[in-house]
Amino acid sequence: MSAGGVAIEGGAAPRAPGLSLDQRVLAAYETELLKLRSQLAVRLLVLVCAVGPFAFSALLKVQSGTPADALFGAYVHASGFAVSLVVMGFAGSWGFPLIAGLVAGDQFASEDRHNTWKTILTRSCSLGELFTGKLLASATVAVAMLTLTMLSSLAAGLILVGGHGLVDLSGNLESAGRSLALTIVSWALCVLPLLAYVSLAALFSVASRNGIVGVVGPIVIALATTLIDLIGKGVWVHLLLIGSAFGGMYGLFTTHPFLGPLVITSLVSLVWIAACVGAAWFILRRRDFLAGSAVRAPSWHAPLRVVAATTVIVAVLAVATNLGPVGITQHRLNAAIGGAFNNVSLLQQRLIGRIAPAGAKLDVQPFCNRRGAKSQGPGDWLCNVYVYLPQLNAVPFQRTNVEYDVSVRYDGCYKAQSPPTFIGGPTMTDRRGRSVVNPLFVVYGCFNTL
C-alpha cells in the first residue's frame, strides 16, 4: 500500500534528505524524549524518586520502628547504606515495574489512541527508526530515574543516619568504603532487569494497542512474580523471572561472595530484553498502518488476547516451580545460620568491649526444620542453635539453646529473629554507653542455592 507515492506497509517511510540513519534515529529519539519529559505522570514520578527516599529516612528518624522484614531493615538507624539498600529492595519489587510501565507502556499505544501512525510514518522517519527512538527514549528516562533514586537514597541515608559501616549478610561489620562500593554496584546491577521491564512494557503496548495494558502489565507481572516466589522448591523457574535479577547482587554481601545466581539472572534479563524487543518489532512491522488509519472505536480484543496469553504463561510457570534441583535445603540453611550466628555473636562481644582473637569460632550446632512439612523450599523455618560454652567444673561444656524463627526466600536470603529471652532486645548498650543495634536479635543472611 502507499500514500503519496510512499509505501508504509511493513514500516517503509520517506527519508529526510541529507540525513544519515544515525541522525534520523537521533531525531526520533530526541522527539520521543521531549514527549516523555513533558508528561505529568513522568514528572511526578521523577519528583517521587528525588524526594521519596528523604521522606522515608525522615519518617524513620522520628520513630523507633524499623522495616525488619526487608534485608538490612534492622540497621536503617545504624547505617545510611542500609537505608539505600532497603529502598533498592522496595524499588526492585514495585518501583521499577511502575517506572517501566509509565515510561514505555503508552509509547506505542498512544499513537493508536490518537490515530497518528499514518501522519508520523509519511514524514521524515521510518517505522524502524521511530521504534528505535521510542525504545531508547524510554530506556534513558527509566535509567535516569534509577540513578536519581540511588543518589537520593544514598544522600538521605548519609545525611540523616550517617556513613557508618554495614553489617553484611554473613554477620561481619564492613568498612564504610566497602559498604558504599557494594551499595553502588548493587544499584548498577538493577539496570538490566529494569530494562527488561521496559522492554516488556513496550511489548504490551505494541501487542495490545492499549495504554492501560502497557502501563499496568509490568506491575501485574511483578505481582505474579512475587506470588510465584512463595511457592515451589525448584530453582529453574525462579531464575527465569525478571524479578529474580533484583536479588542476585546480595551474594556480594557475604564473606565468600557467590556469583552464580547473579550471572544467570543477568543473562536472563538480556534474554528478556532481546525477546520482548524482537517480539514487539515483529508485531509492529507486520501491521498495515494505512488500512488501519481510519478512526474507529477502541477495541478490547487485542488487550484481552494479551491478558489471556499472559495468564496462561503465568499459570504454566506456577505449575513448573517444582522443576529443577531444590535450592533451599536443610543442609544449606544449617550451614548459613551457623556461620552467621558465630559472626554476629563475636560482633556483639566487640560492641560491649570484649575482643575475641581473629578468626575465633564458637562451638555451634544449628538444627533447622519445618513444622508439618518437608525440610526444603522457601517459607517459614524453625532453627535451634545449640551453643556449647566451656565450663571450669566437672562438666566441660554447658549447652545453651537459642531458637530462631527463620523466613527463607526463594533466592536463599533469610531473616532470623529470636525471642529476647537469651539474646536480649532489638537494641543494646555498647562499651561507650550508646544505644546500638543488637546483632543477635535479627540475623540476615544469604546462601547460594545453586
PyMOL commands that set and color helices and strands:
alter all, ss='L'
color gray80, all
select helices_A, chain A and resi 9-11+21-37+40-61+73-75+80-104+109-113+117-121+127-160+176-188+191-208+211-228+236-240+242-246+248-253+260-285+301-322+330-351+420-423
alter helices_A, ss='H'
color red, helices_A
select strands_A, chain A and resi 2-3+6-7+363-369+379-390+397-408+413-417+427-429+435-437+442-446
alter strands_A, ss='S'
color yellow, strands_A
deselect
rebuild
show_as cartoon
